[in-house]
């Protein structure tokens, strides 16, 4: 991966506002944020046309780029997914095994502890980017 650190991600993105279908530093949605962070990590993820089904987004855009892992085996830069109450998928990038950075509609880009009550029981997966997806 590129020379990217947790401090770099926090300094670059913390506080960027949420913007529906946002794809740049002026405002992100969840996927737009993950896509840009992945690029910082050396991984190219394609954009998509949103059809209202976040399950399709996850399956179509990430399946070829990820390898499942577990939280105890995770490390900086791994993707974490959550199943939210409306059955949508929310994504973040792990800063370490206890915190992740993500973009949400209420607050924009922020760092959250995995133990936060909204997220702790909704973890649906932890993934490493495949070596083949990383631009070296």
Z-matrix of the N, CA and C atoms (Angstrom, degrees):
N
C 1 1.450
C 2 1.524 1 109.51
N 3 1.294 2 115.34 1 161.56
C 4 1.455 3 120.34 2 177.77
C 5 1.521 4 110.07 3 -66.20
N 6 1.322 5 116.52 4 170.97
C 7 1.451 6 121.75 5 177.65
C 8 1.531 7 109.25 6 -75.62
N 9 1.284 8 116.56 7 77.95
C 10 1.452 9 122.91 8 -177.32
C 11 1.522 10 106.97 9 -122.37
N 12 1.320 11 116.91 10 135.36
C 13 1.462 12 121.09 11 -178.28
C 14 1.519 13 110.12 12 -125.93
N 15 1.320 14 115.50 13 167.81
C 16 1.465 15 119.29 14 176.42
C 17 1.524 16 110.70 15 -60.60
N 18 1.320 17 117.05 16 -39.80
C 19 1.468 18 120.43 17 179.09
C 20 1.528 19 110.65 18 -62.37
N 21 1.325 20 117.07 19 -41.85
C 22 1.459 21 121.23 20 178.32
C 23 1.528 22 110.43 21 -58.80
N 24 1.332 23 117.30 22 -48.06
C 25 1.468 24 120.69 23 -179.07
C 26 1.519 25 111.63 24 -62.63
N 27 1.324 26 116.70 25 -44.09
C 28 1.470 27 120.19 26 -179.88
C 29 1.523 28 110.13 27 -64.18
N 30 1.325 29 116.84 28 -47.29
C 31 1.471 30 119.89 29 -179.42
C 32 1.526 31 111.89 30 -62.21
N 33 1.307 32 117.35 31 -38.71
C 34 1.465 33 121.10 32 -176.50
C 35 1.525 34 112.89 33 -76.11
N 36 1.331 35 117.69 34 -39.59
C 37 1.461 36 119.85 35 -168.02
C 38 1.529 37 116.60 36 -111.37
N 39 1.307 38 118.82 37 -23.54
C 40 1.461 39 120.38 38 -174.83
C 41 1.527 40 111.20 39 -54.70
N 42 1.317 41 116.47 40 127.42
C 43 1.452 42 121.38 41 177.97
C 44 1.518 43 115.54 42 91.62
N 45 1.334 44 117.79 43 -6.73
C 46 1.472 45 119.04 44 175.90
C 47 1.530 46 107.17 45 -62.44
N 48 1.324 47 118.42 46 133.69
C 49 1.465 48 119.97 47 -175.48
C 50 1.527 49 113.44 48 -72.79
N 51 1.322 50 114.16 49 159.46
C 52 1.455 51 121.42 50 172.78
C 53 1.523 52 108.20 51 -77.80
N 54 1.325 53 116.30 52 139.47
C 55 1.454 54 121.73 53 173.99
C 56 1.526 55 106.97 54 -145.47
N 57 1.312 56 116.51 55 123.93
C 58 1.459 57 120.06 56 -179.66
C 59 1.519 58 109.83 57 -54.57
N 60 1.331 59 115.57 58 128.08
C 61 1.469 60 124.17 59 -176.79
C 62 1.528 61 112.75 60 58.83
N 63 1.340 62 116.26 61 24.06
C 64 1.457 63 121.16 62 179.17
C 65 1.511 64 111.97 63 -68.69
N 66 1.328 65 115.65 64 138.17
C 67 1.457 66 120.80 65 -175.74
C 68 1.523 67 114.04 66 -131.82
N 69 1.335 68 117.30 67 16.44
C 70 1.455 69 117.80 68 177.21
C 71 1.527 70 109.91 69 -150.84
N 72 1.296 71 115.49 70 177.79
C 73 1.464 72 123.17 71 -172.07
C 74 1.534 73 112.96 72 -62.57
N 75 1.329 74 118.25 73 -12.97
C 76 1.463 75 120.06 74 176.51
C 77 1.525 76 111.82 75 -78.61
N 78 1.338 77 117.19 76 -14.25
C 79 1.451 78 122.01 77 178.04
C 80 1.512 79 111.00 78 168.41
N 81 1.340 80 116.26 79 137.70
C 82 1.466 81 122.40 80 -177.48
C 83 1.513 82 110.95 81 -126.58
N 84 1.339 83 114.89 82 154.79
C 85 1.445 84 120.40 83 157.81
C 86 1.532 85 105.14 84 -99.89
N 87 1.306 86 117.17 85 -179.61
C 88 1.460 87 120.71 86 -176.03
C 89 1.529 88 111.59 87 -56.34
N 90 1.318 89 117.55 88 -49.62
C 91 1.455 90 120.81 89 -176.41
C 92 1.524 91 111.80 90 -69.82
N 93 1.318 92 117.98 91 -41.25
C 94 1.455 93 119.95 92 178.56
C 95 1.518 94 111.52 93 -58.86
N 96 1.324 95 115.84 94 -39.49
C 97 1.464 96 120.36 95 177.75
C 98 1.529 97 110.57 96 -64.27
N 99 1.331 98 116.78 97 -49.34
C 100 1.462 99 120.40 98 -179.36
C 101 1.528 100 110.38 99 -59.70
N 102 1.297 101 116.38 100 -40.74
C 103 1.464 102 121.38 101 -179.40
C 104 1.532 103 111.26 102 -60.62
N 105 1.333 104 117.67 103 -44.81
C 106 1.465 105 120.00 104 179.45
C 107 1.523 106 112.19 105 -70.74
N 108 1.327 107 117.54 106 -39.12
C 109 1.466 108 119.51 107 177.32
C 110 1.525 109 109.93 108 -64.50
N 111 1.326 110 116.61 109 -41.89
C 112 1.469 111 119.67 110 177.57
C 113 1.532 112 110.00 111 -57.59
N 114 1.319 113 116.42 112 -41.05
C 115 1.465 114 120.15 113 178.01
C 116 1.538 115 109.81 114 -61.74
N 117 1.331 116 117.05 115 -41.62
C 118 1.469 117 119.57 116 176.49
C 119 1.530 118 111.44 117 -60.66
N 120 1.332 119 115.56 118 -29.97
C 121 1.463 120 121.10 119 179.52
C 122 1.527 121 112.58 120 -86.08
N 123 1.340 122 116.63 121 -1.29
C 124 1.452 123 120.85 122 177.89
C 125 1.512 124 114.50 123 93.94
N 126 1.326 125 117.87 124 16.25
C 127 1.461 126 122.40 125 -177.81
C 128 1.522 127 109.03 126 -117.21
N 129 1.334 128 116.93 127 130.52
C 130 1.452 129 120.25 128 176.81
C 131 1.519 130 109.20 129 -99.01
N 132 1.333 131 116.79 130 122.72
C 133 1.463 132 123.01 131 174.64
C 134 1.515 133 107.83 132 -113.98
N 135 1.315 134 117.56 133 134.97
C 136 1.467 135 119.77 134 -179.91
C 137 1.521 136 111.28 135 -70.89
N 138 1.328 137 116.38 136 158.14
C 139 1.450 138 120.22 137 172.17
C 140 1.525 139 107.61 138 -82.26
N 141 1.300 140 116.95 139 178.50
C 142 1.452 141 120.80 140 -177.57
C 143 1.516 142 109.68 141 -150.01
N 144 1.294 143 115.56 142 163.58
C 145 1.458 144 121.97 143 170.50
C 146 1.516 145 106.62 144 -96.41
N 147 1.296 146 117.91 145 121.25
C 148 1.459 147 122.17 146 -176.63
C 149 1.516 148 110.29 147 -74.12
N 150 1.326 149 115.87 148 124.54
C 151 1.455 150 120.96 149 179.66
C 152 1.525 151 112.41 150 -108.74
N 153 1.336 152 116.02 151 11.70
C 154 1.462 153 120.29 152 179.97
C 155 1.510 154 113.83 153 89.22
N 156 1.324 155 117.89 154 -2.49
C 157 1.456 156 121.39 155 -177.94
C 158 1.520 157 109.12 156 -119.39
N 159 1.326 158 116.55 157 101.68
C 160 1.464 159 119.62 158 -177.93
C 161 1.516 160 111.58 159 -68.13
N 162 1.334 161 118.82 160 -21.47
C 163 1.458 162 120.02 161 175.88
C 164 1.517 163 110.34 162 -63.42
N 165 1.340 164 117.65 163 -39.94
C 166 1.460 165 121.27 164 177.12
C 167 1.519 166 111.07 165 -62.63
N 168 1.315 167 116.90 166 -41.75
C 169 1.462 168 121.11 167 179.57
C 170 1.518 169 109.81 168 -58.52
N 171 1.312 170 116.33 169 -48.32
C 172 1.460 171 120.43 170 -178.47
C 173 1.523 172 110.50 171 -62.74
N 174 1.318 173 116.93 172 -49.72
C 175 1.458 174 120.94 173 -176.97
C 176 1.525 175 112.04 174 -63.18
N 177 1.323 176 116.52 175 -46.37
C 178 1.460 177 120.02 176 -174.50
C 179 1.521 178 113.66 177 -75.34
N 180 1.315 179 117.56 178 -34.62
C 181 1.460 180 120.06 179 -173.11
C 182 1.520 181 114.88 180 -97.43
N 183 1.321 182 117.15 181 -19.51
C 184 1.459 183 118.71 182 -174.51
C 185 1.515 184 115.10 183 -114.85
N 186 1.322 185 118.37 184 -22.52
C 187 1.464 186 121.08 185 -172.76
C 188 1.529 187 112.66 186 -54.61
N 189 1.319 188 117.43 187 -40.57
C 190 1.460 189 120.26 188 -178.01
C 191 1.526 190 113.24 189 -79.92
N 192 1.314 191 117.78 190 -6.57
C 193 1.462 192 120.85 191 -173.43
C 194 1.528 193 114.50 192 -112.68
N 195 1.331 194 117.57 193 -4.38
C 196 1.468 195 120.36 194 -170.38
C 197 1.519 196 113.43 195 -125.22
N 198 1.326 197 114.06 196 151.70
C 199 1.458 198 122.83 197 172.48
C 200 1.528 199 106.60 198 -125.64
N 201 1.330 200 118.23 199 124.64
C 202 1.471 201 119.60 200 179.67
C 203 1.530 202 111.80 201 -61.39
N 204 1.308 203 114.91 202 144.88
C 205 1.461 204 121.57 203 173.74
C 206 1.526 205 106.71 204 -142.43
N 207 1.302 206 117.29 205 -168.65
C 208 1.465 207 121.79 206 177.97
C 209 1.524 208 108.92 207 -121.62
N 210 1.308 209 116.53 208 159.86
C 211 1.462 210 119.80 209 179.40
C 212 1.533 211 111.61 210 -58.17
N 213 1.351 212 119.94 211 -43.42
C 214 1.472 213 118.21 212 178.27
C 215 1.532 214 113.74 213 -62.25
N 216 1.325 215 117.85 214 -24.62
C 217 1.467 216 121.47 215 179.42
C 218 1.522 217 112.74 216 -99.34
N 219 1.317 218 117.15 217 7.89
C 220 1.461 219 121.07 218 -176.78
C 221 1.525 220 111.25 219 -82.44
N 222 1.323 221 114.23 220 166.69
C 223 1.463 222 120.21 221 178.03
C 224 1.521 223 108.82 222 -151.88
N 225 1.314 224 115.36 223 174.82
C 226 1.452 225 121.38 224 179.12
C 227 1.524 226 110.32 225 -50.38
N 228 1.338 227 115.70 226 135.31
C 229 1.455 228 121.60 227 175.87
C 230 1.509 229 115.13 228 92.04
N 231 1.330 230 117.34 229 -6.16
C 232 1.461 231 119.72 230 177.31
C 233 1.524 232 109.93 231 -75.63
N 234 1.314 233 115.53 232 152.64
C 235 1.459 234 122.37 233 179.20
C 236 1.524 235 109.58 234 -89.64
N 237 1.321 236 117.01 235 137.35
C 238 1.460 237 121.70 236 174.55
C 239 1.524 238 107.67 237 -121.77
N 240 1.329 239 115.65 238 137.74
C 241 1.459 240 119.61 239 -179.95
C 242 1.521 241 110.05 240 -120.45
N 243 1.315 242 114.44 241 150.12
C 244 1.461 243 122.28 242 -178.59
C 245 1.521 244 109.22 243 -130.79
N 246 1.314 245 116.28 244 140.33
C 247 1.470 246 121.72 245 172.91
C 248 1.526 247 106.36 246 -93.22
N 249 1.307 248 116.65 247 115.04
C 250 1.459 249 121.52 248 -175.58
C 251 1.529 250 111.09 249 -91.70
N 252 1.343 251 117.34 250 166.96
C 253 1.473 252 120.80 251 -174.30
C 254 1.526 253 114.49 252 -56.90
N 255 1.307 254 118.79 253 -33.27
C 256 1.464 255 120.72 254 -179.65
C 257 1.525 256 111.51 255 -85.42
N 258 1.338 257 115.73 256 15.63
C 259 1.459 258 124.68 257 178.88
C 260 1.527 259 113.07 258 70.20
N 261 1.322 260 116.95 259 13.91
C 262 1.458 261 119.83 260 175.50
C 263 1.524 262 108.97 261 -85.88
N 264 1.313 263 115.18 262 168.88
C 265 1.463 264 121.39 263 177.61
C 266 1.521 265 107.98 264 -108.46
N 267 1.332 266 115.75 265 133.29
C 268 1.456 267 121.51 266 175.32
C 269 1.523 268 106.91 267 -114.92
N 270 1.328 269 116.84 268 143.01
C 271 1.460 270 122.13 269 -175.11
C 272 1.515 271 111.66 270 -123.37
N 273 1.314 272 114.90 271 149.98
C 274 1.451 273 121.71 272 173.70
C 275 1.518 274 109.69 273 -146.59
N 276 1.309 275 116.09 274 169.77
C 277 1.465 276 122.75 275 175.94
C 278 1.520 277 107.35 276 -113.90
N 279 1.323 278 115.79 277 127.50
C 280 1.460 279 120.05 278 -179.50
C 281 1.527 280 110.81 279 -69.36
N 282 1.323 281 114.50 280 131.96
C 283 1.463 282 120.82 281 171.18
C 284 1.519 283 109.29 282 -89.00
N 285 1.316 284 115.60 283 -32.68
C 286 1.462 285 124.67 284 173.44
C 287 1.531 286 105.66 285 -162.87
N 288 1.309 287 118.93 286 -166.51
C 289 1.472 288 120.37 287 -177.05
C 290 1.528 289 113.52 288 -77.37
N 291 1.324 290 117.27 289 -2.25
C 292 1.466 291 119.77 290 -177.64
C 293 1.525 292 114.14 291 -119.31
N 294 1.341 293 117.80 292 -14.88
C 295 1.466 294 120.81 293 -175.24
C 296 1.523 295 110.63 294 -136.72
N 297 1.322 296 114.73 295 150.71
C 298 1.460 297 120.23 296 175.56
C 299 1.520 298 108.98 297 -138.09
N 300 1.317 299 115.74 298 156.01
C 301 1.453 300 122.04 299 177.11
C 302 1.524 301 106.53 300 -111.14
N 303 1.343 302 115.21 301 137.24
C 304 1.463 303 120.28 302 -174.35
C 305 1.513 304 109.58 303 -158.82
N 306 1.328 305 115.76 304 171.18
C 307 1.451 306 121.40 305 179.17
C 308 1.525 307 108.80 306 -122.05
N 309 1.331 308 115.62 307 123.70
C 310 1.464 309 120.39 308 179.51
C 311 1.526 310 109.70 309 -125.89
N 312 1.325 311 114.06 310 158.36
C 313 1.464 312 119.21 311 -174.62
C 314 1.526 313 112.51 312 -63.18
N 315 1.312 314 117.77 313 -30.48
C 316 1.473 315 121.05 314 177.71
C 317 1.523 316 108.95 315 -102.84
N 318 1.304 317 116.06 316 87.33
C 319 1.456 318 119.10 317 175.91
C 320 1.508 319 115.82 318 124.03
N 321 1.335 320 119.18 319 -12.83
C 322 1.454 321 120.26 320 179.67
C 323 1.516 322 112.22 321 70.29
N 324 1.330 323 116.69 322 -147.14
C 325 1.461 324 121.14 323 -177.84
C 326 1.519 325 109.41 324 -76.01
N 327 1.306 326 114.81 325 128.06
C 328 1.456 327 120.59 326 179.90
C 329 1.522 328 110.72 327 -150.13
N 330 1.315 329 115.23 328 164.04
C 331 1.462 330 122.89 329 175.34
C 332 1.521 331 106.81 330 -102.85
N 333 1.326 332 115.57 331 131.97
C 334 1.458 333 120.95 332 -177.37
C 335 1.521 334 109.24 333 -132.96
N 336 1.325 335 115.70 334 144.33
C 337 1.459 336 120.64 335 174.37
C 338 1.522 337 108.84 336 -76.30
N 339 1.310 338 115.84 337 140.89
C 340 1.460 339 121.09 338 178.63
C 341 1.527 340 110.45 339 -61.26
N 342 1.320 341 116.81 340 -27.06
C 343 1.468 342 120.85 341 -179.20
C 344 1.527 343 113.36 342 -79.02
N 345 1.340 344 117.52 343 0.11
C 346 1.460 345 120.28 344 178.52
C 347 1.525 346 108.88 345 -57.38
N 348 1.350 347 118.15 346 136.83
C 349 1.473 348 121.05 347 -175.85
C 350 1.526 349 115.15 348 -55.44
N 351 1.312 350 117.94 349 -30.34
C 352 1.461 351 120.00 350 179.59
C 353 1.527 352 111.21 351 -70.03
N 354 1.332 353 117.86 352 -29.02
C 355 1.460 354 120.67 353 -170.94
C 356 1.529 355 115.72 354 -109.44
N 357 1.312 356 119.50 355 -30.98
C 358 1.462 357 121.53 356 -169.00
C 359 1.528 358 114.03 357 -54.79
N 360 1.302 359 118.53 358 -40.46
C 361 1.467 360 120.42 359 -177.95
C 362 1.523 361 113.11 360 -95.03
N 363 1.314 362 116.95 361 10.57
C 364 1.468 363 120.59 362 -177.75
C 365 1.529 364 112.89 363 -116.11
N 366 1.307 365 117.47 364 7.54
C 367 1.465 366 119.45 365 179.04
C 368 1.531 367 108.27 366 -63.31
N 369 1.323 368 116.03 367 123.45
C 370 1.466 369 119.74 368 -179.99
C 371 1.525 370 112.52 369 -110.90
N 372 1.319 371 116.85 370 -9.42
C 373 1.458 372 119.41 371 177.30
C 374 1.504 373 112.75 372 176.56
N 375 1.323 374 114.69 373 155.12
C 376 1.461 375 123.30 374 173.45
C 377 1.521 376 105.28 375 -131.27
N 378 1.327 377 116.18 376 135.69
C 379 1.459 378 120.49 377 -171.74
C 380 1.519 379 111.64 378 -139.08
N 381 1.305 380 115.11 379 145.35
C 382 1.453 381 122.42 380 169.96
C 383 1.521 382 107.56 381 -100.99
N 384 1.329 383 116.77 382 145.90
C 385 1.446 384 119.73 383 174.39
C 386 1.526 385 108.62 384 -72.83
N 387 1.334 386 116.71 385 135.84
C 388 1.462 387 121.24 386 177.95
C 389 1.523 388 109.67 387 -63.39
N 390 1.300 389 115.77 388 144.83
C 391 1.477 390 120.34 389 178.29
C 392 1.526 391 109.95 390 -57.34
N 393 1.331 392 117.77 391 -35.75
C 394 1.468 393 120.62 392 -178.79
C 395 1.512 394 113.06 393 -67.07
N 396 1.351 395 117.22 394 -19.51
C 397 1.459 396 121.16 395 -179.68
C 398 1.525 397 111.55 396 -87.80
N 399 1.324 398 116.17 397 -12.05
C 400 1.459 399 120.40 398 -175.82
C 401 1.524 400 109.81 399 -89.64
N 402 1.305 401 116.31 400 126.01
C 403 1.464 402 121.96 401 178.30
C 404 1.514 403 108.74 402 -80.90
N 405 1.306 404 117.00 403 106.54
C 406 1.466 405 118.56 404 -177.75
C 407 1.505 406 110.86 405 -105.78
